[in-house]
Amino acid sequence: MTRYTNNDRKIWNILFKFKDVREAEKAEAVVSITINVALWVIRLIAGILLNSIALITDAWHGLSDALTSLGVLIFSKIASKPPDKEHPFGHGRAADLGSFLMGIMLFIIGFYFLYDGIQGLMTEREIVYSYLGLSLIVTVITIFIKIFNYLYAQKLGKDYNSNLCKTDALHHKLDALVTAVVVVGLSMYYFFNIPKMDSILTIFVSLLIIYEGGETVYGIANILMDKNFEDISEEIKSILKEFKDIEKISDIRVRSIGSYYYVELNISLKKDMKLSRAHEISDKVEDELKKRIPQILEVHIHEEPL
């Protein structure tokens, strides 16, 4: 049976327990920036020594990950601002806008990689064998670190419903994949004398990055255009069915702003029900929805007589 010490719990709380989504995003960004800047320096030096286009490209992609994490920090800071006269719903849309721009950045990086891969096929580069072992060690270590980075960002994104963390996690996952391509490419050159494999695989990965970037942009664009969340709507409907006084449920609308949901719905009550009782039911519905679905920030309920 595994026993956890107080120090273990402290480390866990520092890494995973935060008072709100913005604090979680800040922590994810700081961890990612620190890791990616360090890896950028190491991979760039190894790539220059080895004269590997894939490793150098991989290093610059890692730096772009640091920039996207910096974007997480900036947009999360803006999104954390409270509502004001000009922004009565708060500034949560800044987080969605940041995720959208990060998706576009992925899209652009994909085309850059595609160009680099094609250029690699058209030019001759001789790999310096004396540094090959160093390069393989660097890239393998990088893969494991990036997998941790991905899992960390993905967990925070899921636990705190943060699109910024989820999009940053996608950057880390693709960075790990690109680094794996470097390992395969260098190994194929060393063991089978296939010098263009890293360029071929870079082209393949670039197409994957373009697809993932496009999918991210599409998904966040839907959020920015107030797409209804059917899964949340169904969960709300299931909760409302537990209230015996509610005769009919209709027009459930759920939109996301930042990491929170804003809900509007209509409920039909008995025609002879007192107004005070109707308001009491609405208050109970609101409290129950917020309790069962913590990401719900506001609920607007319209009572209709049946």
C-alpha positions in Angstrom: 0.0 0.0 0.0 1.4 3.4 -1.1 1.8 5.9 1.7 2.0 9.6 1.0 4.0 11.9 3.3 3.2 15.5 4.1 5.8 16.6 1.6 4.2 14.6 -1.1 0.8 16.2 -0.4 2.4 19.7 -0.4 4.0 19.1 -3.8 0.7 17.7 -5.2 -1.2 20.8 -3.9 1.4 23.2 -5.3 1.1 21.5 -8.8 -2.6 20.6 -9.0 -4.7 22.4 -6.4 -5.7 26.0 -7.1 -8.4 28.4 -5.9 -9.7 29.0 -9.4 -9.1 28.3 -13.1 -7.0 31.5 -13.6 -4.5 30.4 -10.9 -4.3 27.0 -12.6 -3.6 28.6 -16.0 -0.9 30.8 -14.4 0.8 27.7 -12.9 0.7 25.7 -16.1 2.1 28.7 -18.1 5.0 29.2 -15.7 5.9 25.5 -15.6 5.7 25.3 -19.5 7.8 28.4 -20.1 10.5 27.3 -17.8 10.7 23.8 -19.4 10.5 25.0 -23.0 13.1 27.7 -22.7 15.6 25.2 -21.2 14.8 22.6 -23.8 15.1 25.2 -26.6 18.7 26.0 -25.6 19.7 22.4 -25.3 18.1 21.2 -28.6 19.3 24.2 -30.6 22.9 23.5 -29.5 22.6 19.8 -30.3 21.0 20.5 -33.7 23.8 22.9 -34.7 26.5 20.5 -33.7 24.7 17.7 -35.6 23.7 19.8 -38.6 20.2 18.3 -38.4 17.4 20.4 -39.9 14.8 18.3 -38.0 16.5 18.9 -34.7 17.0 22.6 -35.3 13.4 23.0 -36.4 12.3 21.0 -33.4 14.2 23.4 -31.1 12.5 26.4 -32.6 9.1 24.7 -32.3 9.9 24.2 -28.7 10.5 28.0 -28.3 7.2 28.6 -30.0 5.6 26.5 -27.2 7.2 28.8 -24.7 5.6 31.7 -26.5 2.2 30.1 -26.5 2.5 29.5 -22.8 3.4 33.1 -22.4 0.2 33.8 -24.3 -1.7 31.6 -21.7 -0.2 33.8 -18.9 -1.2 37.1 -20.6 -4.7 36.1 -21.7 -5.5 34.4 -18.4 -4.5 37.6 -16.6 -6.9 39.6 -18.8 -9.7 37.1 -18.3 -9.3 37.3 -14.5 -10.4 40.9 -14.4 -13.7 41.4 -12.8 -16.8 42.8 -14.6 -17.0 46.5 -15.2 -19.3 49.0 -16.8 -18.1 48.2 -20.3 -17.8 44.5 -19.7 -20.8 43.5 -17.5 -20.2 39.8 -18.2 -16.5 40.0 -17.2 -13.4 39.5 -19.4 -13.6 35.7 -19.7 -13.8 35.9 -23.5 -10.1 36.9 -23.4 -9.3 33.2 -22.5 -11.3 32.0 -25.5 -9.7 34.6 -27.8 -6.3 33.4 -26.6 -7.1 29.8 -27.3 -8.3 30.9 -30.8 -5.0 32.7 -31.5 -3.0 29.7 -30.2 -4.9 27.5 -32.6 -4.0 29.8 -35.5 -0.4 29.7 -34.4 -0.5 25.9 -34.6 -1.9 26.2 -38.1 1.0 28.5 -39.1 3.6 26.3 -37.5 2.3 23.4 -39.4 2.8 25.1 -42.7 6.3 26.3 -41.6 7.2 22.6 -40.9 5.8 21.6 -44.2 8.0 24.1 -46.0 11.0 22.9 -43.9 10.3 19.3 -44.7 10.1 20.0 -48.4 13.3 22.1 -48.3 15.0 19.2 -46.5 14.1 16.8 -49.3 15.6 19.2 -51.9 18.9 20.0 -50.1 21.8 17.8 -49.1 22.9 17.9 -45.4 25.6 15.6 -44.0 24.9 14.6 -40.4 27.9 14.9 -38.1 28.2 11.3 -36.6 30.5 12.4 -33.8 27.5 14.1 -32.1 24.8 11.7 -33.0 24.8 10.0 -29.6 24.4 13.3 -27.9 21.5 14.3 -30.2 19.7 11.0 -29.5 20.1 11.4 -25.8 18.8 15.0 -25.9 15.8 14.1 -28.0 14.8 11.1 -26.0 15.0 13.1 -22.7 13.0 15.8 -24.4 10.2 13.4 -25.4 9.7 12.3 -21.8 9.8 15.9 -20.5 7.2 17.0 -23.1 5.0 14.1 -22.3 5.0 15.3 -18.7 4.3 18.8 -19.9 1.4 17.6 -22.0 -0.2 15.4 -19.2 0.2 18.3 -16.7 -1.5 20.9 -19.0 -4.2 18.4 -20.1 -5.1 17.5 -16.5 -5.4 21.2 -15.5 -7.4 21.9 -18.6 -9.8 19.0 -17.8 -10.0 19.7 -14.0 -10.6 23.4 -14.4 -12.4 23.4 -17.8 -9.7 25.7 -19.2 -9.5 25.9 -23.0 -6.2 27.8 -22.6 -4.6 24.8 -20.8 -6.1 22.3 -23.3 -4.8 24.2 -26.3 -1.3 24.6 -24.7 -1.4 20.8 -24.0 -2.0 20.2 -27.7 1.2 22.2 -28.4 3.1 20.1 -26.0 1.8 16.8 -27.4 2.7 17.8 -31.0 6.1 19.0 -29.8 6.7 15.5 -28.3 5.6 14.0 -31.6 7.9 16.2 -33.6 10.8 15.3 -31.3 10.0 11.6 -31.8 10.2 12.2 -35.6 13.8 13.5 -35.0 14.7 10.4 -33.1 13.3 8.1 -35.8 14.9 10.2 -38.6 18.4 10.2 -37.0 18.1 6.5 -36.2 17.1 5.6 -39.8 20.1 7.6 -41.1 22.5 6.0 -38.7 21.4 2.4 -38.9 20.0 2.2 -42.5 21.7 5.1 -44.2 18.3 6.8 -45.2 19.3 10.5 -45.0 15.9 12.0 -45.9 13.7 10.2 -43.4 13.6 13.1 -40.9 12.4 15.4 -43.7 9.8 12.9 -44.9 8.5 12.4 -41.3 8.5 16.2 -40.8 6.2 16.6 -43.7 3.9 13.9 -42.3 3.8 15.6 -38.8 3.3 19.0 -40.4 0.1 17.8 -42.0 -1.0 16.5 -38.6 -0.2 19.9 -36.9 -2.2 21.7 -39.7 -5.2 19.4 -39.0 -5.0 19.8 -35.2 -4.6 23.6 -35.6 -7.6 23.8 -37.9 -9.7 21.7 -35.6 -8.8 23.9 -32.6 -9.6 27.1 -34.5 -13.0 25.6 -35.5 -13.8 24.5 -32.0 -13.0 27.8 -30.3 -14.7 29.8 -33.1 -17.9 27.9 -32.3 -17.5 28.9 -28.6 -16.9 32.6 -29.6 -20.1 32.4 -31.7 -22.0 31.1 -28.6 -22.5 27.5 -29.7 -24.9 25.6 -27.5 -23.4 22.8 -25.3 -25.8 19.9 -25.9 -24.0 17.7 -23.3 -24.4 20.3 -20.6 -28.0 20.9 -21.7 -28.8 17.3 -21.3 -27.2 17.2 -17.8 -29.2 20.2 -16.8 -32.4 18.6 -18.1 -31.7 15.5 -16.1 -31.2 17.5 -12.9 -34.4 19.5 -13.5 -36.5 16.3 -13.8 -35.8 15.7 -10.1 -38.0 18.7 -9.3 -41.6 17.5 -9.0 -43.0 21.0 -9.2 -41.6 21.5 -12.7 -44.1 20.4 -15.3 -42.2 21.2 -18.5 -38.6 22.2 -19.4 -37.9 24.1 -22.6 -35.4 26.3 -24.4 -32.2 25.3 -22.5 -29.4 27.5 -23.8 -25.8 27.1 -22.6 -22.9 29.3 -23.7 -19.3 29.3 -22.6 -17.4 32.5 -21.6 -13.9 31.8 -20.6 -14.1 28.6 -18.5 -17.6 29.1 -17.2 -21.1 28.4 -18.4 -24.0 30.9 -18.7 -27.4 29.2 -18.7 -30.8 30.3 -19.8 -33.9 28.2 -19.6 -37.7 28.1 -19.4 -39.7 26.1 -16.9 -43.4 25.6 -16.8 -45.2 25.5 -13.5 -48.8 25.0 -12.4 -51.0 27.9 -13.4 -52.3 28.4 -9.8 -48.9 28.4 -8.2 -48.1 31.5 -6.1 -45.5 33.9 -7.4 -43.4 33.5 -4.2 -43.4 29.7 -4.6 -42.4 30.0 -8.2 -39.4 32.2 -7.3 -38.5 29.8 -4.5 -38.4 26.9 -7.0 -36.2 29.0 -9.4 -33.8 29.8 -6.6 -33.5 26.1 -5.7 -33.0 25.1 -9.3 -30.2 27.7 -9.7 -28.5 26.5 -6.5 -28.7 22.9 -7.5 -27.4 23.5 -11.0 -24.4 25.4 -9.6 -23.8 22.7 -7.0 -23.9 19.8 -9.5 -22.1 21.6 -12.3 -19.5 23.9 -10.7 -18.5 25.5 -14.0 -22.0 27.2 -14.2 -21.5 30.8 -13.2 -24.9 32.3 -13.9 -28.4 30.9 -14.4 -31.4 32.8 -15.8 -34.7 31.1 -15.4 -38.0 32.2 -16.9 -41.1 30.8 -15.2 -44.1 30.1 -17.4 -47.6 29.0 -16.3 -48.7 25.7 -17.8 
